[in-house]
Structure formats: structure tokens, C-alpha cells
Amino acid sequence: MSANGVRAGRWRRIRALVRKETLQVLRDPSSLIVGFVLPLMLLMLFGFGISFDATAVKVGLVIEEPTTETHWFLAALSNSPYFRVQQAADRRMFLDQLAAGRLDGVIVLAGDFAERLARGDTAGVQVITDGSDPNTAGLVSGYVRGAWQSWQAQRELGGTGHAAAQITVLPRIWFNPELESRRYLVPGSIALIQMMIGSLLTALVVSREWERGTIEALLATPVGIVEFIIGKLVPNFLLGMGAMAVCVLAALFVLDIPLRGSLLALFGFTAVFLLVALSLGLLISTVARTQFVASQMAMLVAFLPGLYFSGFMFEIASMPLPLRLFAKIVPANYYVRGLQTIFLAGDIRSVLLPCTAVLLLMSVVLFALTARNTKQRLD
């Protein structure tokens, strides 16, 4: 047979496999649920249910001796959108509520607060927080410190229009000026969704065929291993791109996430990441013998590392060195970095090109390992 005939036969087999897998996906309700319903549920959870923003922080303000100065400080806290303030004259009225979790913190203004301010001495503000929740304790301390500094700056103006300090700090926050945690959580959740669709769904579909013994029968035909892998990748790749389109529409029009980059960069970068996720799912299916084992391996190898080591929920720079090194081989780490850049900053090549190169290298390695393991398992 001529070379052209061989190529034509190969393409016919690939088209037949792609058609077979596409029909199987469309006929399987679980694939459509995992591909479209579950991504929307996860996106809404991360968009509306999870937030690192400190809004309406419940604090108790203890004013041991009311004065004009303490009244101004109380007014400054009450007018802030970040605090819900309760007032008392004795800290013991609030300590039980703090221990029970009904208050996030207690602010104490000592009896000599106004007197120290009048003398120009240091007038400290005591902040009591619950250390059993370090994140909330740190947020409360930081927000109270910011409110205190803002109140001091207004007090130094004193209505004269002249500040006592010669240096004024004017912060300017790029890319996320509102400091909304949703804007970086949603791109991270999209990365988890794509990893779940690519690895979990593919691993389940292929392992099911291993269970039924249909792969051995299929590969007994002229279909080669590479053709078989491509036939499995293409339908799930299209399913992942469709889920990505749904996620982008929900992020833009429901969750109000800005998209400062181009759609071409967004979907092109996603396509590269899907190749990694799909190849990883196929590799898992060559090791797992049952669908149950494949699902557990996909959770351990793909989903959990993507959750903990992608950097969108837990800061990688604060991790120990071994974990930081491990994060470098987690595909979701590069995908989250690229997605956050495209959504919040734009098409910054110095970020996207290195991440794309690493993901392409990972996909080639995983594809080669999948082909080798499939051949060894059949032998």
C-alpha cells in the first residue's frame, strides 16, 4: 500500500474513533453533568460562597472613659464599611462573646487615652483577637491598624488643612483596585474545573473500557495505540473547551470578573493546559484497573495538588522548600498564574510564554508515558 493510502486509512480510523467517543459522551448523562453542571456549581461556590474579604467584621469597642477623642474614634469605626461595632465600658462584657465566636475582635481604649493624646504621648489601642482562627485574627488586626492610622491622619489635619507629617503615602493598587478576593479565586476555580474534566473524566472513561475488555478487542484491529489515544483525547478536549466557554460566560456576566486579556489568548492557553490534563487522565487509566481506583488516583494526582499547590488559595512562597519544589511540577500552578494574568492584567507575554512552554513540555512527556504504558499493559 502506498504512503498516501496508509495516511488515508489512519485518518479514517481516527475519525471513526472520534465519532464513536463523541456519541458515547453525548449518550452518557454523567459525562455531561461532569462537563457542564458540576463546573457551574463549583464556579458559583468559589464565586459567591468563598471569600477572603473582611466585610462587616464584628468588633467590640471598650471605652473606659468617654471623651471627645474616643467619640471621634468610635464614629470613624462605625462609618467604616468593614466594621460592625458594639460599645461597652468594660472588656469583660465582650470576652465571653469573643470566646464563643460571636465577635471577631475587641478594641480597648484605656482610661488615659485622651490624656495621652493631649500630651503628645503614645496612646496605644489594644486589640484582642481569637488566635484559634489566625486568618481572621490577622485580618482584624490589620483592619483595625488601618482604621487607627486613618483616624490619626484626619486628627492631625485638625480642620486646618495642613497635615503635621511631611510625607504622604498614596497607595495605588493595580489590576484589582477593589481588592476583591473573588477576582483571583474564580480563575483558580476554573483551573480546578479544567483539571477535573481533563483528568477525572478521561480516566473514568478509559478505565471503564479496560474493565469491559473492549480496548483489547479494539487494538486487535488495525487501530494503533497513538490513534486510540487521539480518538480518546479529541472528544474530551472539545468537552473541556465547551465547559471553559460556559465558565467564562458565567465569570463575566454573573460573577462580574473583568477580562482584560484577549479571548484568543484565554482559549489558546486553556487548550494547552487541557492537553496536559487529558494526557494525565489517560496515564492514570493505564495504571488503574477499575473506575473506582481511577477516580481515587485522579483526586490524589490531579485535583488535590491543583487545589493546594496552584497558588490561588495557599501562598506557595510561604511553604517549605520541598513543597515549593513540588509545586513546580504541578500543571495547575502554571495555569492559574496564566489565567489570573489574562483575566486581571492582560496578555502579558513575559508570564504567558514561559507557562505555555512548561505546559507543552508536560503534555509531551505525559503523552509519551501514556503510549508506553498502554503498550506494556497490552503486552
C-alpha positions as CSV (number, residue, x, y, z in Angstrom):
1,M,0.0,0.0,0.0
2,S,1.3,3.5,-0.8
3,A,2.1,6.1,1.8
4,N,-0.9,8.1,0.8
5,G,-3.1,5.1,1.3
6,V,-1.6,4.4,4.7
7,R,-2.2,8.0,5.8
8,A,-5.8,8.0,4.5
9,G,-6.5,4.8,6.3
10,R,-5.1,6.2,9.5
11,W,-7.3,9.4,9.3
12,R,-10.4,7.2,8.6
13,R,-9.7,5.2,11.7
14,I,-9.1,8.3,13.8
15,R,-12.3,9.9,12.5
16,A,-14.2,6.7,13.3
17,L,-12.8,6.6,16.8
18,V,-13.6,10.3,17.4
19,R,-17.1,9.8,16.2
20,K,-17.5,6.7,18.5
21,E,-16.2,8.5,21.5
22,T,-18.3,11.7,20.8
23,L,-21.5,9.6,20.6
24,Q,-20.6,7.8,23.8
25,V,-20.1,11.1,25.6
26,L,-23.4,12.5,24.4
27,R,-25.2,9.4,25.4
28,D,-23.7,9.3,28.9
29,P,-25.5,11.7,31.2
30,S,-22.7,11.6,33.8
31,S,-20.2,13.0,31.2
32,L,-22.5,16.0,30.5
33,I,-23.1,16.5,34.3
34,V,-19.3,16.5,35.0
35,G,-18.6,18.6,31.9
36,F,-21.2,21.4,32.4
37,V,-23.3,21.1,35.6
38,L,-20.6,20.4,38.1
39,P,-18.3,23.2,36.7
40,L,-21.1,25.8,37.2
41,M,-21.7,24.5,40.7
42,L,-18.0,24.8,41.6
43,L,-17.8,28.2,40.0
44,M,-20.7,29.6,41.9
45,L,-19.3,28.1,45.1
46,F,-15.9,29.8,44.7
47,G,-17.5,33.0,43.4
48,F,-20.2,33.5,46.0
49,G,-19.6,31.0,48.8
50,I,-15.8,31.6,49.4
51,S,-14.4,35.0,50.2
52,F,-11.2,36.3,51.8
53,D,-12.6,39.8,52.1
54,A,-13.1,41.3,55.5
55,T,-16.6,42.9,55.4
56,A,-18.8,43.6,58.4
57,V,-16.2,42.5,60.9
58,K,-17.9,42.2,64.3
59,V,-15.8,44.0,66.9
60,G,-16.5,45.2,70.4
61,L,-15.2,48.7,71.3
62,V,-14.4,49.2,75.0
63,I,-14.2,52.9,76.0
64,E,-13.2,53.0,79.7
65,E,-13.6,56.8,79.9
66,P,-15.7,58.5,77.2
67,T,-14.2,61.8,75.8
68,T,-14.5,63.7,72.6
69,E,-11.5,61.9,71.2
70,T,-13.0,58.4,71.9
71,H,-16.3,59.6,70.4
72,W,-14.4,60.5,67.2
73,F,-12.7,57.2,67.1
74,L,-16.0,55.4,67.6
75,A,-17.5,57.4,64.8
76,A,-14.6,56.6,62.5
77,L,-15.1,52.8,63.1
78,S,-18.8,52.9,62.8
79,N,-18.7,54.8,59.5
80,S,-16.2,52.2,58.1
81,P,-17.8,49.6,55.8
82,Y,-15.5,47.0,57.3
83,F,-16.8,47.0,60.9
84,R,-19.9,46.4,62.9
85,V,-19.2,47.9,66.2
86,Q,-20.7,47.2,69.7
87,Q,-19.8,49.5,72.5
88,A,-19.2,48.8,76.2
89,A,-17.4,50.3,79.2
90,D,-15.9,47.0,80.4
91,R,-13.9,44.5,78.4
92,R,-15.4,41.6,80.4
93,M,-18.7,42.2,78.7
94,F,-17.1,41.2,75.4
95,L,-14.6,38.5,76.3
96,D,-17.2,35.8,76.6
97,Q,-18.6,36.7,73.2
98,L,-15.1,36.6,71.7
99,A,-14.5,33.2,73.1
100,A,-17.9,32.0,71.7
101,G,-17.1,33.3,68.2
102,R,-19.9,36.0,68.3
103,L,-17.2,38.7,68.0
104,D,-14.1,38.8,65.8
105,G,-12.2,41.1,68.0
106,V,-12.2,43.5,70.9
107,I,-10.7,47.0,70.8
108,V,-9.8,48.6,74.1
109,L,-9.3,52.4,74.6
110,A,-7.8,52.8,78.1
111,G,-9.0,55.4,80.6
112,D,-6.0,57.7,79.9
113,F,-6.4,57.5,76.1
114,A,-7.5,61.2,75.6
115,E,-5.0,62.4,78.2
116,R,-2.1,60.7,76.4
117,L,-3.2,62.2,73.1
118,A,-3.3,65.7,74.6
119,R,0.2,65.4,76.0
120,G,1.5,64.0,72.7
121,D,2.5,60.7,74.2
122,T,1.9,57.3,72.6
123,A,-1.8,56.4,73.1
124,G,-2.0,52.7,72.4
125,V,-5.1,50.9,71.2
126,Q,-5.3,47.3,72.5
127,V,-6.7,44.8,70.0
128,I,-7.8,41.4,71.4
129,T,-8.4,38.7,68.8
130,D,-9.1,34.9,68.8
131,G,-5.9,33.2,67.8
132,S,-7.6,29.9,67.2
133,D,-8.5,31.4,63.8
134,P,-5.2,33.0,62.7
135,N,-6.6,34.3,59.3
136,T,-9.5,36.2,60.9
137,A,-7.2,37.4,63.8
138,G,-4.7,38.8,61.3
139,L,-7.4,40.4,59.2
140,V,-9.0,42.1,62.2
141,S,-5.6,43.4,63.5
142,G,-4.7,44.7,60.1
143,Y,-8.0,46.4,59.5
144,V,-8.0,48.0,63.0
145,R,-4.5,49.2,62.4
146,G,-5.5,50.8,59.1
147,A,-8.6,52.4,60.7
148,W,-6.4,53.8,63.5
149,Q,-3.8,55.2,61.1
150,S,-6.6,56.8,59.0
151,W,-8.2,58.3,62.1
152,Q,-4.8,59.7,63.2
153,A,-4.2,61.3,59.8
154,Q,-7.6,63.0,60.0
155,R,-7.0,64.2,63.5
156,E,-3.6,65.7,62.6
157,L,-5.3,67.8,59.9
158,G,-7.4,69.2,62.7
159,G,-9.6,71.1,60.4
160,T,-6.7,73.4,59.4
161,G,-6.0,71.8,56.1
162,H,-2.3,71.3,57.0
163,A,-1.0,67.9,57.9
164,A,1.7,67.6,60.5
165,A,3.6,65.0,58.6
166,Q,5.7,65.9,55.6
167,I,5.3,62.6,53.8
168,T,2.1,61.3,52.5
169,V,1.6,57.8,51.2
170,L,-0.7,57.5,48.3
171,P,-1.3,53.8,47.6
172,R,-2.2,52.7,44.1
173,I,-3.3,49.1,43.5
174,W,-3.0,47.7,40.0
175,F,-5.2,45.0,38.4
176,N,-7.5,44.6,41.3
177,P,-8.0,48.0,42.9
178,E,-11.1,46.9,44.9
179,L,-9.1,44.1,46.5
180,E,-11.9,41.6,45.8
181,S,-10.8,38.0,46.5
182,R,-13.4,36.8,44.1
183,R,-11.4,38.2,41.2
184,Y,-8.4,35.8,41.8
185,L,-10.5,32.9,43.3
186,V,-12.6,32.5,40.2
187,P,-9.7,32.0,37.7
188,G,-8.2,29.5,40.2
189,S,-11.5,27.6,40.4
190,I,-11.6,27.4,36.5
191,A,-8.2,25.7,36.7
192,L,-9.6,23.1,39.1
193,I,-12.6,22.6,36.8
194,Q,-10.4,22.0,33.8
195,M,-8.1,19.7,35.7
196,M,-11.2,17.7,36.9
197,I,-12.7,17.4,33.5
198,G,-9.5,16.6,31.8
199,S,-8.1,14.0,34.2
200,L,-11.0,12.6,36.1
201,L,-13.4,12.2,33.2
202,T,-10.8,10.8,30.8
203,A,-9.5,8.4,33.5
204,L,-13.0,7.1,34.2
205,V,-14.0,6.7,30.5
206,V,-10.9,4.8,29.6
207,S,-10.7,2.6,32.7
208,R,-14.3,1.6,32.1
209,E,-13.2,0.2,28.7
210,W,-10.4,-1.6,30.4
211,E,-12.9,-3.2,32.8
212,R,-15.1,-4.3,29.9
213,G,-12.2,-5.6,27.8
214,T,-13.2,-3.6,24.8
215,I,-9.7,-2.0,24.5
216,E,-8.0,-5.3,23.8
217,A,-10.6,-6.0,21.1
218,L,-10.3,-2.6,19.6
219,L,-6.5,-2.8,19.4
220,A,-6.7,-6.2,17.8
221,T,-7.9,-4.3,14.7
222,P,-5.6,-2.2,12.6
223,V,-6.1,0.7,15.1
224,G,-2.7,1.7,16.6
225,I,-2.0,2.9,20.1
226,V,-1.4,6.5,19.0
227,E,-4.7,6.5,17.0
228,F,-6.5,5.1,20.0
229,I,-5.1,7.9,22.3
230,I,-6.0,10.6,19.8
231,G,-9.5,9.2,19.5
232,K,-9.9,9.4,23.3
233,L,-8.4,12.9,23.6
234,V,-10.4,14.8,20.9
235,P,-14.0,14.4,22.3
236,N,-12.9,15.1,25.9
237,F,-10.8,18.1,24.6
238,L,-13.9,19.5,22.9
239,L,-16.0,18.9,26.1
240,G,-13.4,20.7,28.1
241,M,-13.3,23.7,25.7
242,G,-17.1,23.8,25.9
243,A,-17.0,23.8,29.7
244,M,-14.4,26.6,29.5
245,A,-16.8,28.7,27.4
246,V,-19.6,28.2,29.9
247,C,-17.2,29.1,32.8
248,V,-16.0,32.3,31.0
249,L,-19.6,33.4,30.3
250,A,-20.6,32.8,34.0
251,A,-17.4,34.6,35.2
252,L,-18.0,37.7,33.0
253,F,-21.8,38.1,33.3
254,V,-22.7,36.5,36.6
255,L,-19.7,36.9,38.8
256,D,-18.6,40.3,37.2
257,I,-15.0,39.2,36.7
258,P,-13.1,41.5,34.3
259,L,-11.4,40.1,31.3
260,R,-8.5,42.4,30.3
261,G,-6.8,39.9,28.0
262,S,-8.0,38.5,24.7
263,L,-10.2,35.6,24.2
264,L,-7.7,34.1,21.8
265,A,-5.0,34.1,24.5
266,L,-7.5,32.7,27.0
267,F,-8.7,29.8,24.9
268,G,-5.3,29.1,23.4
269,F,-3.7,28.9,26.8
270,T,-6.6,26.7,28.0
271,A,-6.2,24.3,25.1
272,V,-2.5,23.8,26.0
273,F,-3.5,23.0,29.6
274,L,-6.2,20.6,28.6
275,L,-3.6,18.6,26.7
276,V,-1.8,18.2,29.9
277,A,-4.9,17.3,31.9
278,L,-6.2,14.8,29.3
279,S,-2.8,13.2,29.0
280,L,-2.6,12.8,32.8
281,G,-6.1,11.2,32.8
282,L,-5.0,8.7,30.2
283,L,-1.9,7.9,32.1
284,I,-3.9,7.3,35.2
285,S,-6.2,5.0,33.3
286,T,-3.2,2.9,32.1
287,V,-2.3,2.2,35.8
288,A,-5.8,1.9,37.3
289,R,-7.7,-1.3,36.7
290,T,-11.1,-0.1,37.8
291,Q,-13.1,3.1,37.7
292,F,-13.1,3.4,41.4
293,V,-9.3,3.2,41.6
294,A,-9.1,5.6,38.6
295,S,-11.3,8.2,40.4
296,Q,-9.2,8.0,43.6
297,M,-6.0,8.3,41.7
298,A,-7.3,11.3,39.8
299,M,-8.3,13.0,43.0
300,L,-4.8,12.4,44.6
301,V,-2.7,13.1,41.5
302,A,-4.6,15.9,39.8
303,F,-7.3,17.6,41.8
304,L,-5.7,17.8,45.3
305,P,-2.3,19.0,44.1
306,G,-4.2,21.6,41.9
307,L,-6.1,22.8,45.0
308,Y,-3.1,23.0,47.4
309,F,-0.2,23.8,45.1
310,S,-1.6,26.0,42.4
311,G,-1.2,29.2,44.5
312,F,-4.7,30.5,44.2
313,M,-5.7,29.6,47.8
314,F,-2.5,28.9,49.6
315,E,0.7,31.1,49.1
316,I,3.4,28.9,47.6
317,A,6.2,31.3,48.7
318,S,5.4,30.7,52.4
319,M,5.7,26.9,52.0
320,P,8.8,24.9,53.0
321,L,11.4,24.4,50.3
322,P,10.4,20.8,49.4
323,L,6.8,21.8,48.9
324,R,7.9,24.8,46.8
325,L,9.9,22.4,44.6
326,F,7.0,20.1,44.3
327,A,4.7,22.9,43.2
328,K,6.9,23.4,40.2
329,I,5.8,20.1,38.7
330,V,2.0,20.8,39.3
331,P,0.4,21.8,36.0
332,A,-2.3,23.8,37.7
333,N,0.3,26.1,39.2
334,Y,1.3,27.5,35.7
335,Y,-2.3,27.5,34.5
336,V,-3.6,29.5,37.5
337,R,-0.8,32.0,37.0
338,G,-1.6,32.4,33.4
339,L,-5.4,32.7,33.9
340,Q,-5.1,35.3,36.6
341,T,-2.8,37.3,34.3
342,I,-5.2,37.1,31.4
343,F,-8.3,38.0,33.4
344,L,-6.8,40.7,35.6
345,A,-3.8,42.1,33.8
346,G,-4.0,41.2,30.1
347,D,-1.9,39.4,27.6
348,I,1.5,39.7,29.3
349,R,3.9,37.6,27.2
350,S,6.6,37.5,29.9
351,V,4.2,35.5,32.0
352,L,2.2,33.5,29.4
353,L,5.0,32.3,27.2
354,P,7.1,30.6,29.9
355,C,3.9,29.0,31.4
356,T,2.9,27.8,28.0
357,A,6.3,26.3,27.2
358,V,6.3,24.3,30.5
359,L,2.7,23.0,29.9
360,L,3.6,21.9,26.4
361,L,6.7,20.0,27.7
362,M,4.5,18.4,30.4
363,S,1.9,17.3,27.8
364,V,4.6,15.7,25.5
365,V,6.1,13.8,28.5
366,L,2.7,12.6,29.7
367,F,1.6,11.6,26.2
368,A,4.8,9.5,25.7
369,L,4.4,7.8,29.1
370,T,0.7,7.0,28.2
371,A,1.7,5.4,24.9
372,R,4.4,3.4,26.5
373,N,2.3,2.2,29.5
374,T,-0.6,1.3,27.2
375,K,1.7,-0.9,25.1
376,Q,3.2,-2.5,28.1
377,R,-0.2,-3.3,29.6
378,L,-1.4,-4.9,26.4
379,D,1.8,-6.9,26.1
